Amino acid sequence: MKELLERHIADIFSSLHVENIHFEVYECGIDVLPEWTDKIQLTHDFLICSELNSYTARLQQFLGKKIFQYRDKIYWFDGELHIQSDQAGMKIPVIEEEAIDYLKKETLLPKWLDNFIYNDLGAEYAPNFQKFEYNLDLTKEENLKYLGTYFPRSYAESFCIFDNIFQNKVYKNFILSKDIFNILSIGSGTGGDLIGLMTVIDKYCPVSIPINILAIDGNENALSILGKIVDKFKTVFSRKVTLTIQSYMFPSIVNFDMSVNEIGLMKFDFILSFKMINEIISNGKGTCDNSYYDFIIKFLQLLSNEGLCTLLDVTTKAEHTTFNPILMNRQINQALQNLNDYQTLLPLSCNQYEKLCTEKCFTQQKFYISHSRKIKDISKVSYRVIGKMNMVNMLLNNRETTKYILQRNGQTITTFCPYSDSGNIVDGYKLNN
């Protein structure tokens, strides 16, 4: 973890065009720390320090974290929060949890699903970020490691996002009037995001409403696992689910043929793409850097009138370009300027300011999932939820002057949307019920 963080910090300095800057990363509970750290409160797993310089303001804006100063040094923290207190005499702004209605970002893997993937399918919990950065050529054994590690994370992300949305009274009226739910999953893999959404559907909607899924992915082993999990879901919940699988490797979004399976003639209530676009960008090595824009232009037209498109990705970067959240936010904003009928639903700040935003916005949300192999496993992602403008406006009809929170660690708010500087403080990712 420390080595990955060191490379991550080096990439950040490179992206900011800061050269010849020395920095140190310390693991607080293990490493021997410099003497000056006795004068500060250590609050997280990792301490990063560097020299005071003119880049500090830009670095703080890019990180979305509070940077502190001690004499001729600057420092900040990463990892899990352990202590909440003053930092070297400087008060950390803390807002009481009860004062803000935050999005729920922690859940448990259902027992039936936990037992099925780990005991019946033989999944293994084995985190390896570099190994699973590109997943189209995974072997059967590697897919089982992916299933045991990253499937639960995608489940948690999807479940928490949609559980909030389905509680909105206006949206609930839309979904309860449906005769069928049509779902399109682009880069479905083993389907953690699909099962998260389907679990929410079963929680809020009558079993009489069937689910129709079109899942597209280039890894046939992953698609085979997805089929087994969907079959198990059907038996557990006694709901009619039709799964159509299409094997397709995405060298790019632009070249995808919409006529295959007559996909271009269909309308979907949910379009999902979780952690796929980053692989296309990385593998393209400069030829596919506009893939978030291309995805929105190509697939948003397939939404039904009440449909929602959720585009979610990891917060890392390809070697040749900048961080995925910056690319995602910029390119989605550009695409929506060319599609007048569509608008962002979440985050709420993008709903209001996407037409005028010029920020290099690095958004990040943390989700936590507990299962039989790991307690509070963490994923760090960035996402946007988009729908047709008329429907989105109906879900957000009671708008007030608001200051939107985009990132926080524990009770410490680290990033507000820069365009929202006054009014009630709310979680930018929490849809009002």
matplotlib code that plots the C-alpha trace (Angstrom):
import matplotlib.pyplot as plt

x = [0.0, 2.8, 4.6, 1.4, 0.8, 4.3, 3.8, 0.4, 2.0, 4.7, 2.1, 0.3, 3.4, 4.0, 0.5, 1.0, 4.3, 6.2, 9.8, 12.7, 10.4, 11.4, 8.6, 8.3, 5.5, 5.4, 3.1, 2.3, 1.9, 5.1, 7.7, 10.2, 8.8, 10.8, 11.1, 9.0, 5.9, 5.9, 4.4, 1.4, -1.5, -1.3, -4.8, -4.6, -2.7, -0.2, 1.6, 2.9, 5.3, 7.2, 8.8, 6.8, 6.7, 4.6, 2.8, 1.0, -2.3, -2.5, -1.6, -4.4, -7.0, -5.9, -5.8, -9.1, -7.5, -6.5, -2.8, -1.2, 2.0, 4.6, 7.5, 9.1, 7.2, 3.8, 2.0, -1.3, -2.8, -4.1, -5.7, -8.3, -9.2, -8.3, -8.3, -10.3, -8.7, -6.7, -3.7, -0.7, -2.9, -5.1, -8.7, -10.1, -13.6, -16.0, -19.7, -21.9, -23.1, -26.7, -26.7, -26.2, -28.1, -25.3, -25.5, -25.2, -21.9, -21.6, -23.4, -23.1, -22.9, -26.2, -25.7, -27.1, -24.7, -21.7, -22.2, -22.8, -19.7, -17.2, -18.5, -20.3, -18.3, -14.9, -14.2, -11.1, -10.4, -7.0, -6.6, -4.1, -4.7, -2.0, -3.1, -6.8, -6.2, -7.1, -9.5, -10.4, -7.8, -8.3, -8.1, -10.8, -8.7, -8.1, -11.8, -12.5, -10.0, -11.7, -15.1, -14.0, -12.4, -13.9, -17.4, -18.5, -17.1, -19.2, -22.2, -21.8, -21.3, -24.4, -26.6, -25.9, -26.3, -29.6, -31.0, -30.9, -32.4, -35.3, -36.3, -37.1, -40.9, -41.2, -38.9, -40.6, -43.9, -42.1, -40.7, -43.9, -45.7, -43.3, -44.4, -40.7, -37.3, -34.9, -31.2, -28.1, -24.8, -21.7, -18.6, -20.6, -17.9, -19.1, -22.0, -21.5, -23.2, -26.0, -26.7, -26.6, -29.2, -31.4, -31.3, -32.6, -35.3, -36.4, -36.4, -38.7, -40.7, -43.3, -42.0, -44.5, -42.3, -39.8, -36.2, -34.7, -30.9, -28.5, -25.0, -22.0, -18.4, -15.3, -14.4, -16.4, -15.3, -16.7, -20.0, -20.3, -20.0, -22.5, -25.0, -24.7, -25.2, -28.3, -29.7, -29.1, -30.8, -33.9, -34.2, -33.7, -36.1, -38.6, -38.5, -38.6, -35.2, -34.2, -30.4, -29.1, -25.3, -23.2, -19.5, -17.7, -14.3, -14.3, -11.1, -13.0, -16.5, -16.8, -16.5, -19.2, -21.9, -25.3, -27.1, -25.9, -28.9, -30.8, -29.6, -30.0, -33.8, -34.2, -34.9, -33.5, -34.5, -31.0, -27.7, -24.7, -21.0, -18.8, -14.9, -14.7, -13.8, -10.5, -9.4, -10.2, -8.3, -5.3, -5.2, -5.6, -2.4, -3.6, -6.1, -9.2, -8.8, -12.2, -14.0, -16.2, -17.5, -18.0, -19.9, -22.4, -22.9, -23.5, -25.4, -27.4, -29.9, -30.9, -32.5, -36.2, -38.0, -37.5, -34.2, -30.9, -27.4, -24.8, -21.1, -18.7, -14.9, -11.9, -9.9, -6.5, -4.9, -3.4, 0.3, -0.1, -2.9, -4.5, -6.7, -10.0, -12.3, -10.9, -11.4, -14.9, -16.2, -14.8, -16.0, -19.5, -19.9, -18.8, -21.2, -24.2, -23.6, -24.3, -27.3, -29.9, -32.5, -30.2, -28.9, -26.9, -28.9, -25.9, -23.8, -26.2, -23.5, -23.0, -26.8, -26.6, -23.2, -22.2, -23.0, -20.5, -18.0, -14.4, -12.8, -10.4, -12.6, -11.2, -14.3, -14.0, -16.4, -15.5, -17.8, -17.4, -18.5, -18.2, -18.4, -17.1, -13.6, -13.1, -14.6, -15.1, -13.3, -13.0, -13.4, -12.7, -14.6, -16.0, -19.4, -22.2, -25.9, -27.6, -31.2, -33.6, -33.9, -37.7, -37.4, -34.4, -36.1, -39.1, -36.8, -35.1, -38.1, -37.3, -34.0, -32.5, -29.2, -26.9, -23.2, -22.4, -20.0, -18.1, -15.6, -15.1, -13.0, -15.1, -16.6, -14.0, -15.2, -12.3, -13.9, -16.9, -18.0, -16.2, -19.4, -21.6, -20.3, -23.3, -26.6, -27.4, -24.7, -25.7, -24.1, -23.7, -24.3, -27.5, -30.8, -33.5, -36.3]
y = [0.0, 2.4, 1.8, 2.4, 5.6, 6.8, 6.2, 8.0, 11.1, 11.1, 11.0, 13.9, 16.1, 15.1, 16.1, 19.5, 19.9, 20.2, 19.0, 18.2, 18.1, 15.7, 14.1, 11.3, 8.9, 7.4, 4.5, 6.0, 2.8, 1.1, 3.6, 5.6, 9.1, 12.4, 14.2, 17.1, 14.9, 14.8, 18.3, 17.2, 14.8, 11.7, 11.0, 8.5, 5.5, 7.5, 10.8, 12.6, 15.5, 17.8, 21.2, 24.5, 25.9, 27.9, 24.8, 24.2, 25.9, 24.0, 20.7, 21.2, 21.9, 18.9, 16.5, 17.7, 17.3, 19.7, 20.5, 21.6, 23.6, 23.1, 25.5, 25.0, 21.8, 20.9, 17.6, 15.8, 12.4, 9.4, 6.1, 5.5, 8.1, 7.1, 10.3, 13.5, 16.5, 19.7, 19.6, 21.5, 24.2, 24.5, 23.6, 21.1, 22.1, 19.5, 19.4, 17.2, 14.1, 14.7, 18.0, 16.5, 13.8, 11.8, 9.1, 5.6, 4.2, 1.0, -2.3, -6.1, -8.7, -10.7, -14.1, -16.0, -14.1, -14.5, -18.2, -18.7, -16.9, -18.1, -21.6, -22.7, -20.8, -20.9, -17.2, -15.9, -12.6, -11.5, -7.8, -7.0, -3.6, -3.9, -7.4, -6.4, -3.1, -4.8, -7.7, -8.9, -11.6, -13.0, -16.8, -18.8, -18.8, -15.0, -14.4, -16.2, -13.9, -10.9, -12.3, -12.7, -9.2, -6.7, -8.1, -7.3, -3.7, -3.1, -4.6, -2.2, 0.8, 0.0, -1.0, 2.2, 4.5, 3.0, 2.4, 6.2, 6.9, 4.4, 6.2, 9.4, 9.5, 10.9, 8.3, 5.6, 6.5, 6.1, 2.7, 1.3, 2.0, -0.1, -3.3, -4.5, -3.2, -3.2, -3.0, -2.6, -3.3, -2.3, -4.1, -6.2, -8.6, -10.9, -8.4, -6.9, -3.7, -5.6, -7.7, -4.6, -2.9, -6.0, -6.3, -2.8, -3.5, -6.5, -4.4, -1.7, -3.2, -6.0, -9.4, -9.3, -6.8, -8.9, -7.8, -8.0, -7.7, -7.2, -7.7, -7.0, -7.9, -9.3, -11.9, -15.1, -16.6, -13.6, -13.8, -17.5, -16.6, -13.7, -16.2, -18.5, -15.7, -14.4, -17.9, -18.1, -14.7, -15.9, -18.9, -16.8, -14.1, -16.0, -13.1, -13.6, -12.4, -12.7, -12.5, -11.9, -12.1, -10.5, -11.2, -8.2, -6.7, -2.9, -1.7, 1.6, 3.0, 4.7, 1.5, -0.4, -1.5, -0.5, -2.7, -5.9, -7.6, -4.5, -2.7, 0.7, 0.1, -0.6, 1.7, 0.9, 2.0, 1.5, 1.7, 0.7, 0.9, 0.3, 0.5, -0.2, 3.1, 3.3, 0.1, 1.3, 4.6, 2.8, 0.1, 2.7, 4.5, 7.9, 6.8, 6.5, 9.3, 10.7, 7.5, 9.0, 11.6, 8.8, 6.7, 9.4, 10.4, 6.7, 5.2, 8.0, 7.9, 4.4, 5.7, 5.4, 8.6, 7.6, 5.9, 6.5, 6.0, 5.4, 5.8, 4.8, 4.4, 4.0, 7.1, 6.1, 7.3, 5.8, 6.4, 8.8, 11.0, 12.5, 11.0, 9.3, 11.5, 14.6, 13.1, 11.8, 15.1, 17.2, 14.9, 14.3, 18.1, 18.5, 15.7, 17.1, 20.5, 18.7, 16.8, 19.3, 16.7, 15.1, 16.3, 15.0, 13.9, 13.1, 14.6, 17.5, 20.1, 18.9, 19.1, 22.8, 23.8, 21.4, 23.9, 26.4, 24.3, 24.7, 23.0, 20.0, 18.3, 15.2, 13.7, 10.6, 8.6, 5.8, 2.8, 0.0, -3.7, -6.4, -10.1, -13.4, -12.8, -9.1, -6.5, -3.0, -3.5, -0.1, 1.1, 4.6, 5.6, 8.6, 8.5, 10.4, 9.5, 11.0, 11.0, 12.9, 16.5, 16.5, 13.5, 14.9, 18.2, 16.4, 14.6, 17.9, 20.2, 21.7, 23.4, 25.9, 27.8, 25.1, 24.4, 20.9, 18.5, 16.4, 14.6, 14.0, 11.8, 10.8, 14.0, 16.2, 17.7, 18.0, 19.3, 21.5, 22.2, 25.5, 26.9, 26.4, 28.8, 29.6, 28.2, 24.9, 22.3, 19.0, 15.9, 16.4, 12.7, 12.3, 12.6, 14.0, 11.6]
z = [0.0, 0.9, -2.4, -4.3, -2.4, -3.2, -6.9, -6.6, -5.0, -7.7, -10.4, -8.8, -8.7, -12.3, -13.3, -11.6, -13.5, -10.2, -10.6, -8.2, -5.2, -2.4, -0.4, 2.2, 2.9, 6.4, 7.6, 11.0, 13.0, 11.6, 10.4, 12.5, 12.2, 12.2, 15.5, 14.4, 14.2, 18.0, 17.7, 15.6, 15.9, 13.7, 12.6, 9.6, 8.4, 6.3, 6.7, 3.6, 4.0, 1.7, 1.7, 1.8, -1.7, -4.1, -5.4, -2.1, -3.0, -6.3, -4.6, -1.9, -4.6, -6.7, -3.7, -2.2, 1.2, 3.9, 3.8, 7.1, 7.7, 10.4, 10.1, 6.7, 5.9, 4.6, 5.4, 4.8, 5.6, 3.7, 4.6, 7.2, 9.8, 13.4, 15.5, 15.2, 16.8, 16.4, 14.1, 15.4, 16.9, 13.8, 14.3, 11.8, 10.7, 12.0, 11.4, 13.5, 11.7, 12.8, 11.0, 7.5, 5.8, 4.2, 1.6, 3.1, 1.8, 3.8, 3.5, 3.9, 1.2, 1.5, 3.1, 0.1, -2.2, 0.2, 0.5, -3.3, -4.6, -1.9, -1.2, -4.3, -7.0, -5.1, -5.1, -3.4, -1.7, -3.1, -3.7, -6.5, -8.1, -10.7, -11.8, -12.2, -13.9, -17.2, -17.0, -20.5, -20.6, -17.1, -16.7, -14.9, -11.7, -12.0, -12.5, -9.3, -7.5, -9.1, -8.1, -4.4, -4.2, -6.6, -7.2, -3.6, -4.0, -7.1, -5.4, -2.5, -4.8, -6.9, -3.9, -2.0, -5.0, -6.1, -2.6, -2.1, -5.5, -5.1, -1.8, -3.6, -3.7, -7.2, -8.6, -6.7, -8.5, -11.8, -11.1, -9.5, -12.8, -14.8, -16.5, -16.9, -16.0, -19.0, -17.9, -20.2, -18.6, -20.6, -19.5, -17.1, -16.0, -13.2, -12.5, -9.0, -10.1, -11.7, -8.6, -6.5, -8.6, -8.8, -5.0, -4.7, -7.3, -5.3, -2.1, -3.4, -6.3, -6.5, -7.6, -10.4, -12.4, -14.4, -15.1, -18.6, -18.9, -21.8, -20.5, -22.8, -21.9, -23.6, -21.0, -21.6, -18.3, -16.4, -18.4, -17.5, -13.8, -14.2, -15.7, -12.7, -10.2, -12.0, -12.0, -8.3, -7.8, -9.6, -7.3, -4.1, -5.0, -7.3, -9.8, -13.5, -14.9, -18.5, -19.2, -22.7, -22.9, -25.7, -25.9, -27.3, -26.6, -26.6, -28.4, -28.3, -27.6, -31.0, -33.0, -31.1, -33.5, -32.2, -34.7, -33.0, -31.2, -32.4, -29.3, -31.1, -31.2, -27.5, -24.6, -21.1, -17.7, -16.4, -18.2, -16.1, -16.8, -13.8, -14.0, -17.7, -19.4, -17.5, -19.1, -22.6, -22.0, -20.5, -23.2, -25.9, -24.9, -26.2, -28.9, -26.7, -24.2, -25.1, -24.1, -21.4, -24.0, -26.6, -24.1, -23.2, -26.9, -28.0, -25.1, -23.5, -26.5, -25.3, -22.1, -21.5, -20.4, -16.8, -17.4, -15.5, -16.8, -14.1, -15.2, -12.4, -12.5, -10.3, -9.3, -10.7, -13.9, -17.1, -17.5, -20.5, -19.2, -16.1, -13.4, -14.5, -12.4, -14.1, -17.5, -16.6, -15.3, -18.1, -20.9, -19.5, -19.1, -22.8, -24.0, -22.1, -23.7, -27.0, -25.7, -24.6, -23.4, -20.7, -17.4, -14.4, -11.4, -9.2, -7.9, -7.2, -7.8, -11.3, -11.9, -11.2, -12.5, -15.3, -18.0, -16.7, -14.8, -15.9, -12.9, -13.2, -10.7, -8.9, -7.3, -5.1, -3.0, -0.6, -0.2, 2.3, 2.0, 4.7, 3.9, 5.2, 3.9, 4.8, 7.2, 5.8, 2.5, 0.8, -2.7, -4.0, -7.1, -9.0, -10.6, -12.4, -12.7, -15.7, -17.0, -19.3, -18.2, -17.6, -15.3, -13.4, -12.9, -11.3, -8.9, -7.9, -7.8, -4.3, -4.8, -2.4, -2.2, -1.2, -0.4, -1.7, 0.0, -2.6, -0.3, 3.4, 5.7, 8.8, 10.1, 8.3, 5.1, 2.7, -0.5, -1.3, -4.9, -5.7, -7.4, -4.4, -1.7, 0.4, 1.8, 3.5, 3.6, 2.0, 0.7, -3.0, -3.6, -1.5, -3.4, -1.1, -0.3]

ax = plt.figure().add_subplot(projection="3d")
ax.plot(x, y, z, "-o")
ax.set_aspect("equal")
plt.show()
